[in-house]
């Protein structure tokens, strides 16, 4: 009598009998050698990029630049004062832009046609004109309004519109137009059901906005807000036009006496890189914190990413 377990239906041997018979015969299965695919295009592009970088390095090494004075001026008191003023005006302008941007976003989303129209006109005006022109308008406001008369306060406009105030108004009011769009997009990203549920629980519109909508909208608002602040650090260099003592003006003051124009521009560039790098790292961790409620796996930190890149250079193991 034939054993039914020896063959599968159709006369084919059951699965695994080939491997079992090979093992029984004493023949071990062959090791599978993984051969990585060679990407010759990557090597060619890498060589080309390195060649271009080498040529740029050779050109700057042969340029008429006194690199020796750059480290000395990096810690010069005048440059440090300019870096502090750059950071100071950037933070204050960003605060003005953020607060006013929230107000404008609420105005634009209002059912009141007057407030929504005024909010739209503000964004249209300040986004449609260069910030450099706005700075010059604020700085030269005394040409059309020689005296500032508010009823309870009266003074000459030249005494009121200082370089600091002109820079703060020019940068802050311009930033408010961009922040209003960011905040509006964040608020609109929250599902309307959240608002309806809050109203069903008896919350007012203000309570719903503060307690329900804005906390959820922060995941959308925070990343572009960080980018806007980093951009503000660089845009603050335009305050040089209104004679505010920020980093670029301080560097230019030194170059006018030492005639080291390019060297001072390099010094200013290094400080801008330092400031933007520090706040870029802070922005990354802030985004990572607000991403905890929306993603299961948090993005790796810079240290974790660096360690992963270093371990990726190891030779791949042979699959067996």
SEKE-414690 format. One line per field, with one value per residue (C-alpha): x, y, z; residue number from 0. Coordinates in steps of 0.02 Angstrom, whole numbers, plus 50000, padded with zeros to 5 digits. Layout:
px <- (X;...)
py <- (Y;...)
pz <- (Z;...)
i <- (NUM;...)
// end
This chain:
px <- (50000;50067;50101;49997;50120;50261;50186;50079;49927;49979;50129;50245;50351;50301;50386;50555;50595;50731;50823;50798;50867;51016;51051;51031;51155;51280;51276;51260;51163;51273;51303;51223;51350;51272;51357;51323;51270;51406;51351;51483;51383;51403;51592;51600;51489;51589;51752;51680;51616;51784;51875;51765;51793;51980;51980;51881;52000;52151;52072;52037;52207;52291;52175;52234;52153;52236;52165;52271;52167;52000;52017;52074;51920;51799;51812;51836;51726;51650;51603;51533;51428;51361;51320;51226;51127;51085;51019;50928;50835;50796;50714;50613;50558;50507;50404;50316;50287;50222;50100;50035;50032;49913;49799;49801;49766;49613;49558;49571;49468;49337;49159;49166;49197;49284;49415;49444;49468;49588;49688;49697;49752;49889;49959;49945;50037;50180;50210;50204;50338;50523;50574;50721;50599;50493;50647;50689;50510;50511;50683;50636;50463;50517;50518;50327;50287;50413;50320;50236;50079;49973;49878;49952;50128;50216;50396;50500;50496;50686;50694;50563;50610;50781;50878;50825;50640;50648;50731;50606;50454;50522;50570;50430;50283;50348;50368;50190;50122;50213;50175;49989;49987;50082;49965;49812;49872;49903;49730;49646;49740;49641;49484;49324;49249;49364;49287;49111;49143;49213;49061;48949;49038;48996;49164;49166;49261;49407;49419;49409;49549;49663;49629;49590;49640;49806;49887;49850;49900;50073;50136;50104;50155;50320;50427;50398;50410;50585;50630;50563;50670;50826;50783;50757;50935;50998;50868;50919;51075;50961;50949;51119;51019;50944;51112;51069;51227;51200;51335;51357;51369;51499;51601;51588;51644;51802;51835;51821;51969;52074;52030;52005;51839;51832;51907;51770;51636;51705;51701;51519;51477;51556;51452;51293;51334;51362;51196;51094;51174;51137;50955;50938;50984;50860;50726;50759;50732;50578;50502;50548;50455;50295;50305;50278;50090;50085;50216;50257;50444;50527;50657;50835;50937;51093;51203;51099;51103;51292;51316;51204;51303;51467;51405;51339;51518;51542;51551;51384;51374;51363;51189;51185)
py <- (50000;50169;50300;50455;50569;50530;50627;50780;50783;50775;50663;50804;50777;50876;51042;51031;50854;50917;51009;50867;50740;50853;50870;50683;50655;50760;50912;51078;51218;51344;51513;51658;51796;51969;52071;52258;52353;52470;52648;52723;52883;52920;52905;53017;53150;53144;53167;53314;53399;53375;53445;53601;53625;53607;53737;53858;53829;53862;54022;54091;54037;54138;54288;54450;54418;54435;54283;54311;54456;54367;54265;54422;54522;54381;54422;54610;54714;54811;54651;54571;54727;54715;54530;54570;54709;54590;54460;54592;54673;54503;54438;54596;54608;54424;54451;54599;54499;54347;54442;54552;54402;54308;54460;54479;54294;54305;54463;54380;54231;54340;54346;54535;54601;54758;54669;54532;54662;54765;54609;54562;54738;54736;54572;54630;54793;54730;54571;54664;54794;54759;54768;54879;55009;54997;55028;55184;55248;55233;55311;55461;55485;55657;55721;55714;55721;55842;55838;55691;55752;55621;55744;55681;55674;55794;55791;55809;55655;55651;55627;55491;55391;55332;55202;55070;55112;55123;54951;54877;54942;54901;54722;54684;54749;54663;54499;54512;54495;54330;54265;54298;54178;54047;54061;54060;53901;53820;53864;53802;53637;53592;53494;53594;53455;53507;53681;53613;53495;53637;53745;53598;53591;53774;53854;54026;54065;54138;53988;53869;53961;53965;53791;53683;53757;53843;53699;53581;53709;53728;53575;53670;53842;53802;53739;53888;54007;53941;53967;54144;54185;54117;54220;54370;54353;54378;54507;54615;54660;54776;54885;54949;55064;55156;55169;55042;54973;54792;54668;54721;54906;54871;54769;54907;55037;54936;54909;55096;55128;54972;54954;54767;54761;54577;54521;54610;54539;54365;54405;54459;54303;54190;54270;54253;54069;54046;54128;54037;53869;53885;53929;53796;53663;53737;53739;53555;53500;53610;53531;53360;53398;53451;53299;53180;53182;53157;53024;52858;52863;53030;53089;53052;53184;53253;53142;52987;53030;53053;52887;52800;52874;52817;52639;52633;52630;52453;52311;52223;52051;51899;51825;51641)
pz <- (50000;49950;50085;50042;50130;50008;49865;49850;49736;49554;49587;49644;49798;49951;49990;50075;50021;49901;50038;50159;50034;49996;50181;50202;50061;50155;50039;50136;50049;49957;50038;49947;49915;49907;49772;49792;49638;49578;49551;49438;49418;49603;49592;49439;49517;49679;49585;49488;49647;49734;49583;49583;49769;49748;49609;49717;49862;49752;49685;49859;49924;49788;49810;49887;50056;50225;50311;50464;50530;50515;50677;50769;50719;50756;50941;50919;51032;50888;50796;50954;50985;50808;50829;50990;50905;50761;50882;50985;50839;50762;50921;50949;50767;50770;50928;50847;50689;50782;50895;50754;50637;50753;50761;50572;50546;50659;50569;50399;50458;50540;50476;50491;50313;50378;50484;50355;50218;50323;50364;50181;50131;50263;50200;50019;50053;50160;50062;49897;49937;49977;50158;50107;50041;50198;50306;50207;50219;50408;50423;50314;50387;50453;50274;50266;50452;50533;50699;50784;50870;50957;51065;51228;51156;51037;50976;50820;50711;50699;50886;50886;50731;50786;50685;50812;50798;50608;50600;50724;50631;50459;50503;50626;50524;50368;50461;50527;50351;50326;50500;50476;50329;50427;50576;50464;50378;50547;50612;50454;50467;50624;50583;50599;50703;50845;50845;50834;50979;51084;51049;51096;51264;51294;51251;51174;51014;51111;51227;51080;50992;51145;51216;51066;50899;50931;51028;50883;50753;50830;50735;50574;50639;50724;50576;50460;50608;50644;50463;50470;50622;50540;50388;50502;50567;50390;50338;50487;50386;50286;50442;50387;50270;50419;50510;50644;50723;50676;50624;50443;50486;50621;50499;50370;50498;50531;50345;50311;50425;50394;50207;50241;50150;50102;50266;50365;50252;50290;50476;50465;50364;50495;50632;50529;50504;50691;50737;50606;50649;50835;50804;50669;50797;50920;50786;50747;50927;50943;50787;50855;51016;50928;50813;50959;50940;50752;50714;50792;50760;50798;50673;50728;50816;50728;50837;50797;50612;50616;50705;50578;50434;50510;50535;50356;50291;50360;50235;50212;50291;50177;50183;50224)
i <- (0;1;2;3;4;5;6;7;8;9;10;11;12;13;14;15;16;17;18;19;20;21;22;23;24;25;26;27;28;29;30;31;32;33;34;35;36;37;38;39;40;41;42;43;44;45;46;47;48;49;50;51;52;53;54;55;56;57;58;59;60;61;62;63;64;65;66;67;68;69;70;71;72;73;74;75;76;77;78;79;80;81;82;83;84;85;86;87;88;89;90;91;92;93;94;95;96;97;98;99;100;101;102;103;104;105;106;107;108;109;110;111;112;113;114;115;116;117;118;119;120;121;122;123;124;125;126;127;128;129;130;131;132;133;134;135;136;137;138;139;140;141;142;143;144;145;146;147;148;149;150;151;152;153;154;155;156;157;158;159;160;161;162;163;164;165;166;167;168;169;170;171;172;173;174;175;176;177;178;179;180;181;182;183;184;185;186;187;188;189;190;191;192;193;194;195;196;197;198;199;200;201;202;203;204;205;206;207;208;209;210;211;212;213;214;215;216;217;218;219;220;221;222;223;224;225;226;227;228;229;230;231;232;233;234;235;236;237;238;239;240;241;242;243;244;245;246;247;248;249;250;251;252;253;254;255;256;257;258;259;260;261;262;263;264;265;266;267;268;269;270;271;272;273;274;275;276;277;278;279;280;281;282;283;284;285;286;287;288;289;290;291;292;293;294;295;296;297;298;299;300;301;302;303;304;305;306;307;308;309;310;311;312;313;314;315;316;317;318;319)
// end
